[in-house]
Amino acid sequence: MLATLFSLESLLLMACLLVLISLYIYDTRQKDHAVLRNFPIIGHFRYFLEYLGVYLRQFWFAQDREELPFNRAERSWVYRAAKGNDTMVGFGSTRDLRPIGTVLFVDAPFPVLGEDACETRPVVIGPYCKKPYETKHLFNISAMSYGSISKNAVLALSHGAKMGGCWLNTGEGGVSPYHLEGGCDIVAQIGTAKYGFCDVNGKLSDEALRGAALYPQIKMFELKLSQGAKPGKGGILPAAKVTPEIAAIRFIKPHQDAISPNRHPEISNVQELLNVIEHIRSLTGKPTGFKIVLGSYEWLDDLCQEILKRGIEKAPDFITLDGAEGGTGAAPASLIDYMGLPIAESLPVLIDTLVEYGLRDRIKVIASGKLVTPAEVAWALCVGADFVASARGFAFALGCIQALQCHTNHCPTGITTHNPRLMHGLDPTSKSMRVANYVKSILYETGVISHSCGVREPRELTRRHARIMTEKGISIPLSELYPNKVPGCKRSP
Ligand SMILES: Cc1cc2nc3c(=O)[nH]c(=O)nc-3n(C[C@H](O)[C@H](O)[C@H](O)COP(=O)(O)O)c2cc1C
């Protein structure tokens, strides 16, 4: 009837007018947003453009080396490496070499010839365990739990790690079938809530530990004390991401926020820390260490003294040191922005303390915190790390566009969401190739840096091979900035 009186166009026009009038009335009456009260209807554009800003800035407005947490130059390197594309660039560097803190490597007058270069040598972690872990893996996948990331993402990482040659850390959400599916080496993380490793009372379960140790793929156990993005705060998995399957793996209730305690209740000092490590190690027979971000570091002396008192076989087999710049699935802004020391400051402190107590060879160090390019990996090796791990480097390899939506379950690339429609975009098979390519490119180019520095493999890099720009406009070697107890040497005597 209406359609006979009015044309379709005029009906549509009237509908639009009706919507605009209703919006105008709503905007002027609501009391939450001053902008909308003062500028009804057009005020919405401000919110819309603000929302789009995060996506558009990185394409149109930000310079190559401007954005945070990762600038376009870093992201592009990972994307190209992961796609197996050439990582060459032309004309000249866009990196400004003048700012204080800029790292420069020291090229040798006579670099190592290609044919004299050697493969990364294997390292033994946990020599006193029943089942020590001997590995050549240098660059590895840092903890990201199944829950914080999707099933397809875990599958791609698991298969990619196997093909690329690196281990996969499960994160604090327990070991899922998807971690195991690809057949890669696994580091099983035990967070403060002991997800997947707890009994009915929420305590660490001996039975669960023994069960996990039966998997030959699980090579090590990592007790998480803290992570760089949120020291002093436990894991946070918003209810929207706690699916029934994830809840079953973690032994928790579905569709409720999963908040881990901000500390292991049974670990309040270095003695208790060593007790728990020894407990896990003796039950599983596998290397056991802990993950931490340093803030105050005097307690490291207490830890080392206690280790020497008990005997070096009782030491943690490794320490994973995360920088304050580390990433997360979800964290309070004040912790992410302000808490803990960056890896550039904490890594030399940890290495030097271990050297001082003669524990450098006994306790292996895994460094993480925005170490996503070969140069950053080489820097960590120069300072003294044995291994490097990355979470967000691998997220970029999976296609992350740095939309900063990990905590919302709306990740547009299907990595940190369980929304089936969004997750469908992430094809585990093709992305696993990218994960493998990324690892291989990092190893290749870290090797290139090492050979240019005159050493045969990346783990031969020392503090003499890197320099850092000072406020005087000249650089000094890392060995001068962080003088070791054993001059020029990164290992204990
Ligand atoms: C999505 C996401 C989830 C994470 N989940 C965990 C976790 O379960 N346990 C943990 O110890 N760290 C977790 N992290 C921190 C990373 O393992 C890593 O320590 C940190 O991001 C630094 O590495 P990156 O700078 O290469 O990302 C997570 C990071 C991200 C981005």
The ligand as a MOL file (V3000), in Angstrom:
LIG
                    3D

  0  0  0     0  0            999 V3000
M  V30 BEGIN CTAB
M  V30 COUNTS 31 33 0 0 0
M  V30 BEGIN ATOM
M  V30 1 C 49.3920 -13.4490 22.8670 0
M  V30 2 C 50.4770 -13.6750 23.8730 0
M  V30 3 C 50.3070 -14.6210 24.8620 0
M  V30 4 C 51.3090 -14.8430 25.8070 0
M  V30 5 N 51.1330 -15.8190 26.7610 0
M  V30 6 C 52.1420 -16.0690 27.6350 0
M  V30 7 C 52.0310 -17.1420 28.5690 0
M  V30 8 O 51.0740 -17.8910 28.6030 0
M  V30 9 N 53.0740 -17.3140 29.4230 0
M  V30 10 C 54.2070 -16.5430 29.3980 0
M  V30 11 O 55.1350 -16.7580 30.1760 0
M  V30 12 N 54.3170 -15.5300 28.5060 0
M  V30 13 C 53.3390 -15.2910 27.6260 0
M  V30 14 N 53.4950 -14.2900 26.7040 0
M  V30 15 C 54.7660 -13.5330 26.6840 0
M  V30 16 C 55.7480 -14.1070 25.6560 0
M  V30 17 O 56.0060 -15.4570 25.8930 0
M  V30 18 C 57.1060 -13.3690 25.6440 0
M  V30 19 O 57.7430 -13.5650 26.8700 0
M  V30 20 C 56.9960 -11.8820 25.4020 0
M  V30 21 O 55.9630 -11.5410 24.5300 0
M  V30 22 C 58.3090 -11.3600 24.8230 0
M  V30 23 O 58.5570 -11.8450 23.5380 0
M  V30 24 P 58.2000 -10.9830 22.2160 0
M  V30 25 O 58.6310 -9.5950 22.5020 0
M  V30 26 O 58.9930 -11.6490 21.1380 0
M  V30 27 O 56.7370 -11.0760 22.0180 0
M  V30 28 C 52.5030 -14.0650 25.7600 0
M  V30 29 C 52.6550 -13.1050 24.7570 0
M  V30 30 C 51.6720 -12.9030 23.8210 0
M  V30 31 C 51.8860 -11.8730 22.7400 0
M  V30 END ATOM
M  V30 BEGIN BOND
M  V30 1 1 1 2
M  V30 2 1 2 3
M  V30 3 2 2 30
M  V30 4 2 3 4
M  V30 5 1 4 5
M  V30 6 1 4 28
M  V30 7 2 5 6
M  V30 8 1 6 7
M  V30 9 1 6 13
M  V30 10 2 7 8
M  V30 11 1 7 9
M  V30 12 1 9 10
M  V30 13 2 10 11
M  V30 14 1 10 12
M  V30 15 2 12 13
M  V30 16 1 13 14
M  V30 17 1 14 15
M  V30 18 1 14 28
M  V30 19 1 15 16
M  V30 20 1 16 17
M  V30 21 1 16 18
M  V30 22 1 18 19
M  V30 23 1 18 20
M  V30 24 1 20 21
M  V30 25 1 20 22
M  V30 26 1 22 23
M  V30 27 1 23 24
M  V30 28 2 24 25
M  V30 29 1 24 26
M  V30 30 1 24 27
M  V30 31 2 28 29
M  V30 32 1 29 30
M  V30 33 1 30 31
M  V30 END BOND
M  V30 END CTAB
M  END
